[in-house]
Amino acid sequence: MCGIAGSLHFGRDPQAPDRVRRMADALEHRGPDSDGYWSDGDVSLGFRRLAIVDIADGEQPMTNEDGRIWVVFNGEIYNHRELRRELEAAGHRFKSDHSDTEVLVHGWEQWGERLPERLNGMFAFAIWDQHAKRLFLARDRYGIKPLYVATGQDGSFVFASEVRALHASGLVPVEANAAAVVEYFSLMNFWHGRTPFRGVSMLQPGHFELVTPSGRRQHQYWDFTFSRSRGTDLEREAGEFREVLHQAVDRQLAADVPVMAYLSGGIDSSSIAAVAHQLRPGVRAYSCIFDLDQVGEDRFVDEREFSRAVAGSLGIDRVELEIPQDALIQNLDSTIAALEYPRMGMAYVNYLIAKRVAADAKVVLSGMGGDEVTGGYVGRYAIIPRMQGSQRVSLADKTSADAIFQTFRAMLNVPIRADELTEAFTPDFLKAAGGFDPVGEIRQTFLSAPSDDPWDALMYVDAKTYLHGLLVLEDKLSMAHSLETRVPLLDNEVVDHVLGIPWNLLSDGQTGKILFREAVRPWVPETIYTKPKMGFGPPDASWYRGRLRPWVEAKLSGLASQGVFQPSFIRRKLDEHFSGAANHVALIWCLLSFESWCRQSGVLGGVAATQRETVYN
């Protein structure tokens, strides 16, 4: 929806209004329709708007009746009409027609720190209570919308939707965090709010932060809870869940501009597109296909036959984008610039399909989130034992917990294993990283799950780490093109419902998403209902070995002189991949992304771009 930025300095920075304007300018791609600013002696707020809801009255920063409460907000509140009625009944007076933003200022007056708990939506917002001199920041349950924070060199607290805005403030230098680099190559992700920029962190999903003259306080207002208390009749539960899904899609179609849908050919996006088409026949679907010339065993990633089958069966207008084999050459730097730093997956495909949708619309629905909460990663559940005979395995038993953790860790597909770190990185760089322990990080997250059921713990780790990484990636790559992505499968009511479903209706260790499949069966062709899970991504394993090989070799040759990696490690991994002895597609992507990030940011031996402002192709 938008980009937000701000600085809290409590009178220490007379230049703060100008700083915040620079910060907001760095976010223009997130909100090209308009901008807004507000300052007093303590705080400065900036806003860039992508107008989607209440186009006439939704300008920000927005205030309450007496000008005491101010908000900048990025996202959508899907239950804002219900909350508005509740607040009006409590005596609050609204100025706008149907702005979800205005619900936040009155909600803060009514509920204070309990406000985020009342919201069904995707959001990152900052509320300034001028009378109490309190700045309140909050992020949605799952981290659909990003929010970065840092302490400036002058002691100011700065926040923004993207890191580039913090750097534009002039208070946060562009410096690398060596430990986070090791984390990225160990996990292909950044966990628990960390970033590879020194001094910059993300407010974690389901958290709020309160900043006052006396200090900062963070609090987790929501976490996954696994009741598993609903019934076990599959037909009845599928019918009830079908209605929950239908209502969620209906809620998330609400907009004053056209809404489109992704259609990869998987059951998640197919279901969302089907319901959206039922509710709004003007919804258009968008699909990717890939150039399969001389592609080997990974040609199966192309799902054109499935996306075409869905569109044909349901009569959905559909746009098909073919990704050529040299797309990565043309779009790597733009993709990493949009992401701001390396992230998981071959993200340039997401970047390109978002660019195509943005040519037609401002909003798109995605099927993201379905696998993480409905038991989609059946391979994991097949490996991790949940039952021994008629007895359920419990993580409360330390011996069982340790054994399950070791099995879980072994099945993770990471770019560089923990036992390869000393071989991969130079000794000096590992020393600078301070001994980052990926095994300890994985163990801590796995064992912190609020359930002693090993499958709940698997779901918890995926949702708290992998899913969050996907959501950050999707937000950055769509908003680079001024496109808002909505994720109905992470609607609060959908997730709350699924967390109450017993595991025997989610997965049996052989079949995944049992309930979801039965619920959406009336909506999709039978080929989609029976189709096994496939990930979304290009056939890069073959492309790296073929047309892209000279380019990959040239790009990664420069890493040898940066003092981060040991050249012999990179050479061996490339040789193994090119020969077909191993599939190192994830590592190669990470290395390419890292090289681009270093070069564009001017960190860790990379040569900084001559123009800091990014122009998205």
N, C-alpha and C positions, 0 to 999 in steps of 0.2 A: 504494500500500500504506500509506504513512505520511507523517508530517512529522517532520523532524529539525531540531535547533537546538543551538548550543553556543557557548561563549566560552572562549578560551584566553588567560589573563592572567598566568600565571606568578607568582601571589601578589599581583598589584597591585590586585585588585578583590575585596574581601570581600563585596560585594553581588552577585557573579556568580550564585550559585544563584537568588536572587530574580529577577534579570534573565532568566535562561534560562527560568524558569517563565513569565514574561510572554511571552517569545518563543514558547514552546510553546503557550501559550493562544491566540496569534494564528493558530496552525495547527490549531485544533481541527477544522475542517471536513475536514482531510486525515486525521484519525485520531480519530473520535468514540468509539471503543470503549474506549480506556484511555489512560493516560499514564504516563510513567516518568521518573525523574531520578537523576542520580549526579554527585557533585562530589568533588574533592580540593582541595588547595591551589593547583593550577595550572589546572585545567580544570573546566568544568561542562557537562554534557550533558543535553539534553531530548528527549523523544520523544512523539509522538502516534500511536496505533495504529489502523489499519484492519485488523482481524483477518481474514486470508484463508488463510494456511498455518500449520499447527501452532498452532491456536488456543489450546490449553492451555498450551504451553511456549514460545511465541514472544515473551514480553514483553521489552522493552528499556528502558534500556541493558542489554546482555548482556556477560558476561565469560567468561574462560577459567577453568581449574581453580584457578589460584592468585590470581586477582583482579588480575593485572598488565595484562591487555589488555582494553579496553572498546570497545564499538562501538555506534553508532546507525546505522541502515540503512533506506533507503527504496527499495523496488523488489522484484524477484524474481530469484532465481538459478535458472535452469532446469536447469542441470547439477549442482545441489547434491548429489544422491544419488551421482553418480559421484565427485565431489570428496570427499565424506564417506568413501566406501570407500577411496580413495587415502590420505586422512589417517589413517584408522583403521589401515591397514596400516603406516603410518609411526610408529604408537605413540600417536596422539592419542586421548583419551577424550572422548566426547560425552555430555552430560547430557540433551539433548532427544531426542524421538522422530524428528522429521524437519524440524527448523528449518533453513532455509537461512541464517538469520542466524548461527547458531553456526559454520557453515563459514567465515565471514569471520574470526572470532577465531583459529581454529586455522590457517586459511590464512595469516594474517599471521605466525604463529609459524613456519610451514613455509617460506613463500616470500617474505616481506617485501614489498618494493616490486614484486615480480613478480606479486603476487596478482591485480590487475585483469586481467592477460593471461589468467588461467586461467578467467575467469568468462564464461559465456554467459548473458546476462540484461540486464535494465534496472536500473540501480542508481545511487544516490548515497549514499555512506557516509562516516563519519568514524571512524577508529580511534585511540584514545589508548593509547600504550605508556607506562605509568606509570614503568617502570624506566628507559627510555631518554629519557623526557620528549620524546616526539615525537608530533605530531598528523599523521595521514595521512588525506587526503581524496581520494576518487576518484569519477569519473563514467563511465558506460558509454560504449561506442564512439561512439554516434550522438547522445547527449544526450537520451535518452528521458525520463530523470528529471533535474529541475533541481537545481542547488546554487549558491547565491549566497554571496559572501564580501565582507567589508569590514574595514577597520581602524577601530576605534572612536576616539572623541575622546580616550580615555585611553590609547590604544596597544594595547588588547586586540584580538585577532583574533576576529571573530565570523562564524558561518556559519549558513545555514538553507535550507530547501527553498523558501522564498518571501521576497520583499523585505520584506513586511509584518512578518515576525518580526525582521528586522534593525532596522527602525525601532522596534519595540516594546521593543528592548533599552534604548532611551534613549541609546545611544552613537553612533547614526548619524542625523544630521538629514535631514529630508525636503527635499531640494533638487534642482532640475532640472539636467540636463547639456545645455547648449544645442547642443553639437556632435552629441550623440546625437539630438536632435530633427531636425536637418537630415539626419542619417543615415536616420532613419525615413522621412521624406518623400522621400528620394532612392532608398531601396532597399525601402521597405515592410517593413523588417526591421531587426534589430540583429545585426551580425556580430561574430565573434571575441570573444564574452564581454562586449560592451559593453551597458549599459542606460541609460535616460534619467534615472536617479537618480545624482546626483553621489556618487562614492566607492563605488558598488556595482557589482560585476561578477559574471559567472557563471564558474565553473570550466568551461573548454571541454570539449566531448566528447572522449573518448579521452585525457584528461589526469588526472594526479594532482598534488596539492600536498602538500609536506612542510613542516611548521612546527615549528621548534625554537627554543630560546633565542637562537640565533645568527642566525636569519632565516628567510626563506621561499624555497622552491624549487619551481618547477613543471616537469613533464616530460610530454611526449607519449608515451604508452606504445603507442598504436595509430594507424595511419592507413590509408587505402585504398591497396591495391596492386593493380595491374592485370596479372595474368599472362597472361590470354587464351590459356591453353595447353591447354584441353580440346579434345575432338574436334569435328568439324564435321558429324557425322551427326545430323540433326535428330531423327529418330525415337528413336534411342538416347539422345541427350542429354535429350530431353523426358521419356523414361521415368525416367531417373535423377533429374532435377530434380523430377519429380512425387513421387518417394519422399522426397526431402529436404524438400519442402514439407509432405507428410503428417506426417512425423516432427516438424517444427517446430510444427505446429498441435497435435499430440498433447502435446508438451512444455508448450505454453503453456495447455493446458486444465487442467493440474494445479492443483487448489485444493481446499480443504475447505469451499468455499461454491459456489453455482451460478455458472456462467459463461454469458454471453449473447454476441451478435454483432451488429455493425452490418451493415446490408444496404442500400447506396445504390442498387444496380442496376448498378454498374460491375463489371468483371471481377475486380478485386482483392477487394472485399468479398464478392462472390458466391462466389468460390472458397473464401475463409476460412469463410464461413457454411456452405457445402456440406460441407466436410471436418469442421467442428465438429459438424454435424448427424449425419454418418456415425458419428463417434466417440462422441458424447453426444447421443442423440436428444432429450433434454430441453432442448437449447439453443434459445432463442427469438431471433428476428431482429427488429431495429428499423430502421425506415425513415422518412425525411422526405418529405413532398410539400408543394407550395406552392399557395397561393391564386392562380389564374391569371386571375382576372377582369380584363379589359382589359390583360393583359400582352401585350407586343409580340414583337419578334424573339427576346428572350431566354427565351421560354417553354420552349425546348428543355432548359433546365437541370433541369426537372422530370423525374425518371426513374421515375415511378410504374409505367409499363408494364413496365419492366425488372425492378424489384424485385418486383413482383407475379408476373411470369413465373417468376422464380427460385423464389420461395416456393411457387408452385403446382406447378411441375415437380418440385421435390424434396420437397414435403410438409412444409415447415418452418413451424412456428407463428410468426406474424409480427404485430408491432404497428406500426401506421402512424400517424405524427404529422403532422397538417397544420399548417403554419406560416401564420398569417394575415398580411395585409399590414401590420398595425400592430404586429407582434411587435417590431420594432426600437424603436418608441417605448416599449414597456413594458419592454424588456430591455437597452437599450444600457448604462445605468449599471451594472446587475448584471453584465453581461458584462465590461465594462472593470474593474470592481472585482475580479472573479475573475482576470482576466489580470494585474492590478496596473499595467499600462501598455499603451499601444497596440501592437497586433501586426497581422500580415497577415490578409487575408481577411475575409469577412463573418461573423465568429466567433460572432455571437449564435445562429446556427442550430446550431452545435456545442454551444453552451451549453444550448440547449433540448432537443436529443435526448439529451444526457448526463443531464439532469435527469429525463427520462422513463425511461431505462434504470435510473437509480439508485432509482426507486420500486420496482423489482423485484429488483435484484441489486447486488452489489458489484464485479463484474468483467465487462468487455466486451472482445471481440476486435475489432480494427480492421484494415482493409486498407491502412492508411497505410504508405508506404515502398516500395510496389511500383514506381511510376513512376520513382523516382530511381535505383534500382539495376538495373532490368531493361530500360531503354531505352524508357520510356513516353512521353517528351516528343518524339514524332516530328517535330513542327514545328521544333524546334531542330536536329535532325539533318538535316532536309531543307535548311535554310538554310546550315549550316556544311559546307563541302566536306571530305570525308575522303580522297577519291581524286581524282587527276587522271589519267584514263586508267587505266593499270595500275599507276601509282605512288601510294603512300600519301603524303598530305600530312603533314609533320612540323612540330611546334612547335619543333623544334631549329633550324629555319631561321628567323632573325629576321624576314625579310621576310614569310614565310608567317604567322608567329605574330602580327605586328602587324596584318596584313590580317584574319585570322580574329578577332582580338580586337575590331577595330572593327565587324565584322559582328555578333559576339555582343552587344556593348554596344548596338548599334542596335536589336536585336530585343527587348531587355528591356522589359517593360511596367512602368514605374515611375510613381509618382504625380506627381512633379515632376522634369523632366529637369534635367541639370546646367546647361544653358544658360538655364534659367528661374529659377535660384535667386535671382538679384539682383532679378528681377521679383516673385518670390513673397514673399520675406522682407524685413523692414525692414533698412536698413543697420546699425542698432545691434544688432539681433539677430544678423546674420551676423558682425559684428565680435566679439560675445561667443562665437559658435560657433568662432571661431579658424580659419576657412578649411577646414572639412571637405571633402575631395576625394573625391566618390563615384566618379569615373572611375578615380582611382588605386587605390581600394579594390577595385574590380571587376578591374582589370588585375592587381593583386598576387595576388588569389585565383586568377584564371584561370591565370596563368603559374606558380603554385606547385604545380600538379597534378603528382603523381609519375609522369607519362607524357608522351611527346611526341605521342601520338595526340590529335587535337582532340576526338574524341567522348569519349574518356576524360576530357579536361579539362572538357567540358561536364557530364558525369556528376559529376565531382568537385565542381565549383562548386555544382551543385544539391544534392548530398548534404551538403556542408559548410555551406551557408547556408540555402537554401529549406527543405530537409527538417528541419534543426534548428529553424527557426522554427515549422514545423508541429507538431513534437513538443512544443515548449514550450507552444504554444497548446493542444494536446490534453490535456496533463497538467493544466494549470491549470483548464481548463473542466470536465474530468471530476472532478478532485479537489475542486472547489468543491462538488460534490454527494456527496462521499465515494464516488466511483466510480473504480476502477482500470482504465485502458485498456492492453491488451496488443497488441503489434504483431508477429505471427508472421513477416511478410515481412522483418523486420529481425532475425530470429534469426541468430546468428553463422554457423551452418552454411549458412543460405540465402544470406547475403551473400557468404561466402567462396566458395561454389560459383559464384555468378553472376559474380564478378570473374574467374573463370577461363574464362568462356564467350567464344568469339570473337564479334566484333561482327556478323558476317554471320548469326548465330543470334539476335541481339537486335533489330537494326533494319537495314533496307536503305535508310533515308531516306524511305521511303513508308509502310511498315508498322512499327509499334512493338511491342515485347514479343513478338517472334515465338516465342521459346522458351517464355515464360510461357504464351502462348495455347495452344500445342500441349500443354504439360504439363497444363493444367487443363481441356482440352477434354472429357475424359470426365466431368468433375464438373458442368459448367454447361450450360444450354440453348444451342442453336446461336445464338440471337439475341444472347446475351452474348458468345459466342466471336467473332462477326463485328462486334460493336458498336464504333464508333470511340470514342476517348477523349473523356470529358467531365469537366469539373471539378465538384466538389461545392460548391454554393452556391445562394442564392436568386436570383430574377429582380429584383435590386435596381435595375438600370438602369431598368426600367419602373416599379417601385414609387416610385423617387425622382421620376420625372416625373409620377406620378399622385397617389395618395392621400397619400404622404409628403411631397410638395413643400412645403406650408405649414410643416410641422414642421421639415424640413431648413433652410428659409430662416430660421426663428426661431432654431434652435440655432446656426447659423453666423454669425448677425448679431453675436453677442457677441464673436467672435474679432477683430473690427475694432479693439476698444479695448484689446487685450492687449499691443500692441507687438511681436508676433511676425510676423504676416503683413500684407502690404499689402492693404488692403480692395479695391482695384481688381482685384487678381489673383483673389481669391475670387469677386467678382461676375462677372468675365468667364467663369471656369470653370463657375460655376453656370448662367449664361445659355446657354453652349454646350451643356451637358448637357440642360437643360430643353427647349431648342429641337430637340434631336436632331441638332445639328451635330457633336457629338462624344460619346463615351462616357467620362465621367470618374467612373465608379462607384467605382474604386479610390481616387481622390483624395478623393471625398466621404466614403467610409468612413473614410479616415485623418483627415480634418478633424473628423468627428463623434467619433471615438475620442479624438482629441487634446483636443477641447473637454471631453469627459467626464472625461478624466484630469486635466486642469488643475483643473477644478472640484472633483473629489473629493479630489485630493491637495493643493490649495492652492498650486500652483506656477504660475509664469509668468502671473500676473495672475488665475488662477482663484480662486474663493472656496472655501476648505476646507470639507469636510463638517463639520457640527457634531458628528457622532459618528464617531470614527475606526474603531471596530469595524464590520466589514461584515456585513450580514445578507443572505444569498443568497436570492433569491425562488424 
